Amino acid sequence: MSRKVPLIKAMASLFQTKFTTGTPYLHWSFDRLDDGHFQAVGTISNASEYPAELQSSNQKSAPVSGAVNAADCQAPGPFGNAFSMQGNGLFAQTTFPSIGGQAPRTVAAWVRRRAGRNYSDSASYCSWGNPAPGQMWGGACAGRMP
């Protein structure tokens, strides 16, 4: 039995369609790992003060101590290297305080799920906010992806 997913029409009025040249942004390149950090660049003031620091969920969110092999967290990507979350407990965290209020924001990421893996729950790849009901936003991949 084949089930079709219903088409949900987007409300175009909710999406920002034009950006000024002064649109603030942060970008983390995963091409180079510097002492457990991926450096940030962008138009936001003091962008370099918000590197993505490697953390380990196995260490209760403490920074990863000692040298981290690039092979533990990097893999070839479509353009340079990619951040590889291999189920080893490593993740990257930044102290960037977020974009407040109801200001528009966009997160762009290339996400590839491993073939043959059974994901019964979604796998989060990006989140920000406070871990309290209604105060955290997250991006996730769930179910099957082509």
C-alpha positions as CSV (number, residue, x, y, z in Angstrom):
1,M,0.0,0.0,0.0
2,S,1.4,3.3,-1.0
3,R,0.7,6.4,1.0
4,K,1.1,9.9,-0.4
5,V,2.3,12.8,1.8
6,P,-0.2,15.7,1.4
7,L,1.2,18.8,-0.2
8,I,1.4,21.7,2.3
9,K,1.4,25.1,0.6
10,A,3.9,27.6,1.9
11,M,2.6,31.0,2.9
12,A,4.9,33.2,0.8
13,S,4.3,36.2,3.0
14,L,6.2,34.5,5.8
15,F,9.5,34.3,3.9
16,Q,12.0,37.1,3.4
17,T,12.6,37.3,-0.3
18,K,15.0,40.3,-0.5
19,F,18.1,40.9,1.5
20,T,20.2,44.0,1.7
21,T,23.9,43.9,1.3
22,G,24.2,44.5,5.0
23,T,22.3,41.4,6.1
24,P,24.2,40.1,9.2
25,Y,25.5,36.6,9.0
26,L,27.9,34.1,10.6
27,H,29.6,31.3,8.7
28,W,31.5,28.4,10.1
29,S,33.8,26.6,7.6
30,F,34.6,23.0,8.5
31,D,37.7,23.0,6.3
32,R,40.1,23.7,9.1
33,L,40.1,22.6,12.7
34,D,42.1,24.9,15.0
35,D,42.7,23.5,18.5
36,G,39.2,22.0,18.7
37,H,37.5,25.0,17.1
38,F,36.0,25.8,13.7
39,Q,36.5,29.6,13.3
40,A,33.6,31.9,12.5
41,V,33.6,34.7,9.9
42,G,30.8,37.1,8.9
43,T,29.3,40.6,9.1
44,I,28.1,40.3,12.7
45,S,30.3,42.4,15.0
46,N,33.1,40.4,16.6
47,A,32.3,37.3,14.5
48,S,35.6,35.8,15.3
49,E,34.6,35.6,19.0
50,Y,32.0,32.9,18.2
51,P,34.0,29.8,17.0
52,A,32.2,26.5,17.0
53,E,33.9,24.6,19.8
54,L,34.0,20.8,19.8
55,Q,32.1,19.3,22.7
56,S,31.4,15.7,23.7
57,S,28.0,14.5,24.9
58,N,29.9,11.8,26.7
59,Q,31.6,14.5,28.8
60,K,28.4,16.3,29.8
61,S,29.0,19.2,27.4
62,A,32.5,19.9,28.5
63,P,35.0,21.0,25.9
64,V,36.9,18.2,24.3
65,S,40.3,18.0,26.0
66,G,43.5,17.2,24.3
67,A,44.1,16.9,20.6
68,V,41.2,16.0,18.3
69,N,42.0,14.2,15.1
70,A,40.4,15.8,12.1
71,A,39.3,12.3,11.1
72,D,37.0,12.2,14.2
73,C,34.9,15.1,13.0
74,Q,35.7,16.0,9.4
75,A,34.9,14.3,6.1
76,P,35.1,15.3,2.4
77,G,32.1,17.5,1.6
78,P,30.7,18.9,-1.6
79,F,32.9,22.0,-1.2
80,G,36.0,21.4,1.0
81,N,35.4,19.5,4.3
82,A,32.2,18.7,6.1
83,F,31.5,18.4,9.8
84,S,30.9,14.7,10.4
85,M,28.7,13.6,13.2
86,Q,29.5,9.9,13.4
87,G,27.5,8.9,16.5
88,N,30.7,9.3,18.6
89,G,29.2,12.0,20.8
90,L,31.1,14.9,19.2
91,F,29.2,18.1,18.4
92,A,30.1,21.7,17.9
93,Q,28.8,24.5,20.1
94,T,29.1,28.3,19.8
95,T,28.5,31.1,22.3
96,F,26.7,33.3,19.7
97,P,23.7,34.7,21.6
98,S,21.4,34.2,18.6
99,I,19.1,36.5,16.7
100,G,16.5,37.8,19.1
101,G,12.8,38.3,18.9
102,Q,10.9,37.7,15.7
103,A,13.7,38.8,13.3
104,P,14.0,36.5,10.3
105,R,16.8,34.0,10.3
106,T,18.0,31.3,7.9
107,V,20.1,28.2,8.5
108,A,21.7,26.5,5.5
109,A,23.4,23.2,5.7
110,W,24.3,20.2,3.5
111,V,23.0,17.2,5.3
112,R,23.7,13.6,4.3
113,R,22.2,10.7,6.2
114,R,24.2,7.4,6.2
115,A,22.7,4.8,4.0
116,G,21.3,1.7,5.7
117,R,21.0,3.4,9.1
118,N,17.7,3.0,10.9
119,Y,16.6,6.3,12.4
120,S,13.4,5.9,14.4
121,D,13.8,9.4,15.8
122,S,14.9,12.6,14.2
123,A,18.5,13.5,14.3
124,S,19.1,17.2,15.1
125,Y,21.8,19.0,13.2
126,C,21.2,22.5,14.4
127,S,19.5,24.2,17.4
128,W,19.6,27.4,19.4
129,G,17.9,28.9,22.4
130,N,17.2,27.8,25.9
131,P,16.4,24.1,26.5
132,A,12.9,24.9,27.8
133,P,9.5,24.5,26.3
134,G,8.9,27.1,23.6
135,Q,12.4,28.6,23.9
136,M,14.5,26.4,21.6
137,W,14.5,26.2,17.8
138,G,16.0,23.2,16.0
139,G,16.6,21.8,12.6
140,A,16.4,18.0,12.1
141,C,16.3,15.3,9.6
142,A,13.7,12.6,10.1
143,G,12.5,9.6,8.2
144,R,13.7,8.8,4.7
145,M,15.7,11.2,2.7
146,P,16.6,10.7,-1.0
